[in-house]
Amino acid sequence: MVSEISKRSFNSVKAMIKRIRIKNFKSLEDVTVDLGPVTVLIGRSGSGKSNFVQAIRWLRDFLATRKPEWSKVVCATAPPNKLLEFSFEVDFEAPGVSDDYVYRVSFQRPADQPGDPVYSEEFLKLGDKTLYWVYQGTWREPPPLVNPPAPSGTAMLGALTGVQESTIAHLVLTKGIGCYGFPDDVLQRSSNHYPFDGLSDNGGNFLIAFTEVLTNLDSWRSLQNLVASVRRLKPNLRSIDLDQPGQGWIAVTLEHDARRLVFQLEQESEGFRRLFACLLALYQTPPKQTVIFDEPEKGIYPAGLSILAEEFQNYAKSGRGQVILTTHSPEFLDRFEPEQIRVVEMSGYTTRIGPIAPEQADAIHEHYLSTGELLTVDLARLADPTPVG
């Protein structure tokens, strides 16, 4: 079922998370969310949008390090005297693979026992075939190896030599995911520390990420596209380059009356830097299959929002990858279709997530309502009033 990837690199092929179920992560007591090529999460402040983003980041980091970080992630409403299950189940596509994967990892905290949850169950399916299933430290379904290793007490995904399907799935759920939340001083202070390839979650290693794009002939067109998008916001932009010869900072060159003026990127406005950071996440090398942004519109000039929304849509349409984002901006939301929107609601300290109500979707299609007005005039409602899960 795994085809030869050969002439195309892993990162040049489309992959997508189709569905994810999360149990007992902060306010996500039990949610199941269907995801598309572009998915936009909206809802009131404190409804759980950022928790959803953080949950995917947590899963990615756990699978990369195999060291779960439990600080402040377990659902606060979980009864202390009952068995607690903390789990993820993900349906996703992978490059070069014809069937869909289903991956599940679960942790349990026994009743009346303080302390962190412990690894309890994990399985990986490809199509109709279970590749492996481990439960409570023993194989229920061993991997297709003559001498399978004993379960190690932590995630086995990507740790089974000879099971290429597991390796590919691990790459999709780790190196294939970028999860971005940019601070106000984004692109002003460069750092080198980041355990993955590409742009770091806070954009701190932007100089390294930009250098990778600039010095890679295979991605040279990506740089041209990035600059072209920024030029739509700033027409007198001539180029974005590294300073020469030191290459210690990013140079933004403007042109007026055939004369050029060079600025450091850090001298640009916050809105310009935020837009550039989002574009760098989209055009980084190697690219990500799934890019996730928490409120990317912050501080960006309205004309820049149109550019950014178009870039997000094109990222998916061109098959480069999947985009998931949260937003509070009506103007930004106007650039997306109702089918791309997921409503996030808080009910009794528990988050629910799902499509918008059919009557609101119909009103948008009939032009009685815009998608942006789901944040102002007629607040977005869930299609199904029952909890998702």
C-alpha positions in Angstrom: 0.0 0.0 0.0 3.0 2.3 0.3 4.1 3.5 -3.1 7.6 4.6 -4.1 8.1 8.3 -3.3 11.3 8.4 -5.5 11.7 11.6 -7.5 9.6 13.8 -5.3 10.7 14.5 -1.7 8.4 13.7 1.2 7.6 17.3 1.7 6.5 18.1 -1.9 3.5 15.8 -1.8 0.0 16.7 -0.4 -1.0 15.3 3.0 -3.8 16.3 5.3 -5.4 15.6 8.7 -9.0 14.7 7.9 -10.3 14.2 11.3 -9.1 14.4 14.9 -10.6 13.3 18.2 -9.2 14.8 21.4 -10.2 13.7 24.9 -9.4 15.5 28.2 -7.0 18.2 26.9 -7.8 21.3 28.9 -11.4 22.3 28.0 -11.5 19.6 25.2 -13.3 17.0 27.2 -14.3 15.0 24.1 -14.3 16.7 20.7 -14.2 15.2 17.2 -13.4 17.7 14.4 -13.6 17.1 10.7 -10.9 19.2 8.9 -10.7 20.2 5.3 -7.9 21.7 3.1 -8.7 25.0 4.8 -10.4 25.1 8.2 -11.2 28.3 10.1 -12.1 28.1 13.8 -14.2 30.9 15.2 -15.8 31.6 18.6 -15.9 33.8 21.6 -12.7 34.5 23.6 -12.1 31.7 26.0 -14.2 29.2 24.1 -11.3 26.8 23.4 -9.9 27.7 20.0 -6.3 28.1 21.3 -6.7 24.9 23.3 -7.4 23.0 20.0 -4.3 24.5 18.4 -2.2 23.7 21.5 -3.5 20.1 21.6 -2.2 19.4 18.1 1.1 21.0 19.0 1.2 18.8 22.1 0.7 15.6 20.1 3.4 16.7 17.6 5.9 17.4 20.3 5.2 14.2 22.2 5.6 12.1 19.1 8.9 13.9 18.3 10.4 13.6 21.8 8.4 10.7 23.4 8.4 12.8 26.6 4.9 14.0 27.4 4.6 17.4 29.0 1.7 17.3 31.4 1.8 20.7 33.0 -1.6 22.3 32.8 -3.0 20.2 30.0 -5.3 17.7 31.7 -9.0 18.7 31.5 -9.9 20.7 34.7 -13.4 19.3 34.8 -12.3 15.6 34.9 -13.5 13.9 38.1 -10.5 13.3 40.4 -11.9 10.0 41.7 -12.6 8.4 38.4 -10.4 6.8 35.7 -9.2 9.5 33.4 -8.4 8.8 29.7 -6.4 11.3 27.9 -6.2 10.5 24.2 -5.8 11.5 20.5 -7.2 9.7 17.5 -6.2 11.1 14.1 -7.3 10.2 10.6 -4.9 11.5 7.9 -3.4 11.1 4.5 0.3 10.6 3.9 2.5 11.3 0.8 2.8 8.4 -1.6 0.3 6.3 0.3 -3.0 5.3 -1.3 -5.0 4.5 1.8 -5.7 6.7 4.8 -4.1 6.2 8.2 -5.8 6.1 11.6 -3.5 6.6 14.6 -4.5 6.6 18.3 -2.5 7.1 21.4 -4.0 7.0 24.9 -2.9 7.7 28.4 -4.7 6.9 31.7 -4.7 8.2 35.2 -6.1 5.6 37.6 -8.9 6.5 39.9 -7.9 8.0 43.3 -4.2 8.1 42.3 -2.5 11.5 42.1 0.1 12.1 39.5 0.5 12.3 35.7 -1.3 10.0 33.3 0.7 7.1 31.9 0.9 5.6 28.4 -1.7 2.9 28.0 -2.7 2.2 24.4 -1.6 2.9 20.9 -2.6 1.6 17.5 -1.9 2.4 13.8 -4.2 1.4 10.9 -3.6 1.8 7.2 -6.8 1.3 5.3 -8.5 -1.8 6.7 -5.2 -3.2 8.1 -4.1 -2.8 11.6 -0.3 -2.4 11.5 0.1 -2.7 15.2 -1.8 -2.4 18.5 -0.3 -2.2 21.9 -2.4 -2.1 25.1 -1.2 -1.9 28.7 2.4 -2.8 27.8 1.7 -5.9 25.6 1.0 -6.5 21.9 -2.6 -7.0 21.0 -1.6 -6.9 17.4 2.2 -7.0 16.8 3.8 -5.3 13.9 4.5 -7.4 10.8 8.0 -8.3 11.9 9.4 -11.8 12.5 10.8 -10.7 15.8 8.9 -7.6 16.9 10.5 -5.6 19.8 8.9 -5.5 23.1 6.7 -2.4 23.7 8.9 0.2 25.3 6.3 2.0 27.5 6.0 5.0 25.3 5.0 5.8 21.7 6.0 3.2 19.2 5.1 5.3 16.1 8.3 5.8 14.0 10.3 3.4 16.3 9.7 0.2 14.4 12.6 -0.6 12.1 11.3 -2.3 9.0 7.8 -0.9 9.1 8.0 2.0 6.6 4.4 2.7 7.0 5.0 3.7 10.6 8.0 5.9 9.7 5.9 7.8 7.1 3.1 8.3 9.6 5.5 9.6 12.2 7.0 12.1 9.7 3.5 13.4 8.8 2.6 14.0 12.5 5.9 15.5 13.5 8.0 17.2 10.8 4.9 17.6 8.7 3.1 20.0 11.1 3.9 23.7 11.7 2.0 25.3 14.5 2.4 29.1 14.7 1.5 31.8 17.2 3.6 34.9 16.6 4.4 37.4 19.4 4.3 41.2 19.1 8.0 41.4 18.5 8.1 38.7 15.8 11.1 38.8 13.5 12.9 41.3 15.7 15.1 38.9 17.7 16.7 36.0 16.0 17.4 32.7 17.7 18.8 29.4 16.6 17.1 26.9 18.9 14.4 24.7 17.4 14.1 20.9 17.4 12.5 20.6 13.9 13.3 21.7 10.4 11.9 24.9 9.1 10.3 27.9 10.8 9.9 27.7 14.6 6.5 28.0 16.2 7.1 31.6 17.4 9.2 32.6 14.3 12.3 33.0 16.4 14.6 31.3 14.0 13.4 33.4 11.0 16.9 34.2 9.9 17.8 30.5 9.5 14.4 29.8 7.8 14.8 32.6 5.4 18.3 31.7 4.6 17.2 28.1 3.7 14.7 29.5 1.2 17.1 32.1 -0.2 20.0 29.7 -0.7 18.1 26.7 -2.1 17.7 26.9 -5.8 14.8 24.4 -5.7 12.8 27.0 -3.6 13.9 30.1 -5.5 10.5 30.5 -7.0 9.0 30.4 -3.5 11.1 33.4 -2.6 9.9 35.2 -5.8 6.3 34.4 -4.9 6.8 35.6 -1.3 8.2 38.9 -2.4 5.5 39.4 -5.0 2.8 38.9 -2.3 4.5 41.5 0.0 4.9 43.9 -2.9 1.1 44.0 -3.3 1.0 45.6 0.2 4.1 47.8 -0.4 4.4 48.5 -4.2 7.8 50.2 -3.9 9.4 47.1 -2.5 12.3 46.1 -4.7 13.6 43.0 -2.9 14.0 41.1 0.4 17.4 39.7 0.8 20.2 38.9 3.3 22.7 41.7 4.0 26.0 41.2 2.2 28.5 39.9 2.9 27.7 39.1 6.6 24.2 37.7 6.1 23.4 38.6 9.7 20.1 40.2 9.1 17.3 40.4 6.5 17.4 43.5 4.2 14.2 45.1 2.9 15.0 47.3 -0.2 12.6 50.0 -1.3 12.9 52.0 -4.5 11.7 55.5 -5.3 12.7 57.6 -8.4 15.3 54.9 -9.3 17.0 55.3 -5.9 17.1 52.4 -3.4 16.9 52.6 0.4 17.7 49.5 2.5 16.1 48.8 5.9 16.5 46.0 8.3 13.4 43.8 8.6 13.2 44.5 12.3 12.6 48.2 11.5 9.4 47.4 9.7 6.0 47.8 11.3 4.5 44.9 13.4 1.8 44.3 10.7 4.5 44.0 7.9 6.5 41.7 10.1 3.5 39.5 11.0 2.5 39.2 7.3 6.1 38.3 6.4 6.2 35.7 9.2 3.0 34.1 7.9 4.3 34.0 4.3 7.6 32.6 5.5 5.7 29.8 7.2 3.9 29.0 3.9 7.0 29.2 1.7 9.6 27.7 4.1 11.7 24.8 3.0 11.1 22.0 3.6 7.4 22.9 3.5 4.9 21.6 6.0 1.9 19.4 5.1 -0.3 21.0 7.8 0.3 24.7 8.9 -1.7 25.9 11.8 -2.0 29.6 12.8 -3.5 31.1 16.0 -5.0 34.5 15.1 -2.6 35.3 12.2 -4.5 38.5 11.4 -3.3 40.4 14.5 -1.9 43.8 13.6 -2.0 43.3 9.9 -3.3 46.2 7.7 -6.7 45.3 6.0 -5.1 45.1 2.5 -2.7 42.6 4.0 -5.5 40.5 5.3 -6.8 40.0 1.8 -3.3 39.0 0.6 -2.9 36.5 3.5 -6.3 34.9 3.0 -5.6 34.5 -0.7 -2.2 32.8 0.2 -3.9 30.5 2.6 -6.5 29.4 0.0 -3.8 29.0 -2.7 -1.7 26.9 -0.3 -4.4 24.3 -0.2 -5.7 24.7 -3.8 -2.2 24.2 -5.2 -1.8 20.9 -3.2 1.1 22.3 -1.2 -0.6 21.5 2.1 -3.4 22.1 4.6 -4.2 25.3 6.5 -5.9 25.4 9.9 -6.4 28.8 11.6 -8.3 30.7 14.3 -9.5 34.2 13.9 -11.4 37.0 15.7 -11.5 39.3 12.6 -14.8 39.7 10.7 -12.9 41.3 7.8 -10.5 38.4 7.6 -13.3 35.8 7.9 -15.1 37.4 4.9 -12.4 35.8 2.7 -13.5 32.2 3.6 -16.5 30.0 2.7 -19.0 28.8 5.2 -18.0 25.2 4.6 -14.5 26.0 5.7 -15.7 27.4 9.1 -15.9 25.5 12.4 -17.7 27.0 15.3 -16.1 26.7 18.8 -18.5 27.1 21.8 -18.0 26.8 25.5 -20.8 25.0 27.5 -20.4 24.3 31.1 -16.5 24.6 31.0 -16.5 22.2 28.1 -15.6 23.1 24.5 -17.7 21.9 21.5 -16.6 22.3 17.9 -18.5 21.7 14.7 -19.9 23.2 11.4 -22.0 26.3 11.5 -25.8 26.0 11.7 -27.4 25.1 8.3 -29.7 28.2 8.4 -26.6 30.4 8.8 -24.8 28.7 5.9 -28.0 29.1 3.8 -28.1 32.8 4.6 -24.5 33.2 3.6 -25.1 31.4 0.3 -28.2 33.6 -0.4 -26.1 36.7 0.4 -28.3 37.7 3.3 -25.3 37.3 5.6 -21.6 37.4 5.2 -19.2 35.1 6.9 -17.7 38.0 8.7 -21.1 38.8 10.2 -20.9 35.5 12.1 -18.6 37.4 14.5 -20.8 40.5 14.7 -24.4 40.6 13.5 -25.5 36.9 13.9 -23.0 35.1 16.1 -22.1 31.7 14.7 -24.0 28.7 16.1 -23.2 25.0 15.9 -25.0 22.9 13.4 -25.7 20.3 16.0 -26.6 21.4 19.6 -25.4 18.1 21.0 -21.7 17.8 22.1 -19.4 16.7 19.3 -17.6 13.4 20.0 
